[in-house]
Amino acid sequence: MSARALATDLLAAPGDQLPEDVGKAGPLGLLLLVVLLIATAFLVRSMTKHLKRIPRSFDEPDAPVVPDTPAELFEEKDEPGRDVLDQLRRAPLAIEPPRRDDKPRG
C-alpha cells in the first residue's frame, strides 16, 4: 500500500466522523479562562503598588561636586558643622587619663 492511499484512508474515512462537540471548549475551559483572568488582575494590581514605591530617580541627592579647576581642590569650603568640630577638638577632655603622682600611697 502506498503512502498516498494510506493517507487517503486515514484522513477521509466517510463513516468515522467525530461528534460535533469534540474539540470545543467546555465549562472547564471557561473556568480556567476566568481563573487566569483573575490571577492576571491581581498581578497587575500588585505590580502597580510596587511601581508606586519606586523613587522617580536613583541618583544620589548629595552627589559629590566635581571641581572644574585644580585650584578648587585646595580651597577651603564652609562646611556645615565645621566650627562645632573645631570647638570640640579644642575643648578639654571630659574624662581625663589617670594622673601619675610621684608620691607613693600608703
C-alpha positions in Angstrom: 0.0 0.0 0.0 1.4 3.4 -0.9 1.7 6.3 1.4 -0.9 8.3 -0.6 -3.5 5.6 -0.3 -2.9 5.2 3.4 -3.3 9.0 4.0 -6.5 9.0 2.0 -7.9 6.1 4.0 -7.0 7.7 7.4 -8.0 11.3 6.7 -11.1 10.9 4.6 -12.9 7.9 6.1 -16.6 8.7 5.5 -18.0 6.6 8.3 -15.7 7.7 11.0 -16.8 11.3 11.6 -16.3 12.7 15.1 -19.2 14.2 17.0 -19.8 17.9 16.8 -18.9 18.7 20.5 -15.4 17.1 20.3 -12.6 19.7 20.3 -14.8 22.5 21.5 -14.3 24.3 24.8 -16.5 23.2 27.6 -17.2 24.6 31.1 -13.8 23.5 32.3 -12.1 25.7 29.7 -14.3 28.7 30.7 -13.4 28.1 34.4 -9.7 28.0 33.5 -10.0 31.2 31.5 -11.8 33.1 34.3 -9.2 31.9 36.9 -6.4 33.1 34.7 -8.0 36.5 34.2 -8.5 36.9 37.9 -4.9 35.9 38.6 -3.7 38.5 35.9 -5.8 41.2 37.6 -4.2 40.5 41.0 -0.7 40.5 39.4 -1.3 43.9 37.7 -2.7 45.3 41.0 0.4 44.1 42.9 2.8 45.4 40.3 1.1 48.8 40.3 1.6 49.0 44.1 5.3 48.1 43.8 5.9 50.6 41.0 4.4 53.4 43.1 7.1 52.7 45.8 10.0 53.1 43.4 11.6 56.5 43.5 11.5 58.7 40.4 15.3 58.9 40.3 18.0 56.6 41.6 20.5 59.5 41.6 22.0 60.2 45.0 20.7 63.5 46.3 24.0 64.5 47.8 26.2 63.7 44.8 29.8 64.9 45.1 30.6 68.1 43.3 33.4 67.7 40.8 35.6 70.7 40.7 36.2 72.5 37.4 39.8 73.5 38.1 42.6 72.1 40.2 42.6 75.2 42.3 39.1 74.4 43.6 40.5 71.1 45.1 42.6 73.1 47.6 40.1 75.7 48.5 38.6 75.5 52.0 34.9 75.4 51.8 32.4 76.4 54.5 31.0 73.1 55.5 28.1 73.0 58.0 29.3 72.0 61.4 32.9 72.7 60.8 33.1 75.3 63.6 31.4 72.9 66.1 34.0 70.2 65.2 36.9 72.6 65.7 35.5 73.7 69.1 35.1 70.1 70.2 38.7 69.4 69.2 40.0 72.3 71.3 37.8 71.6 74.3 39.3 69.7 77.3 38.6 66.0 77.6 35.6 65.1 79.7 37.4 62.0 81.1 41.0 62.6 81.9 43.5 59.9 82.0 44.8 58.9 85.5 47.4 61.2 86.9 50.8 59.9 87.8 51.8 61.1 91.2 55.4 60.9 92.3 54.3 60.3 95.9 53.8 56.7 96.9 50.4 56.0 98.6 50.4 54.3 101.8 
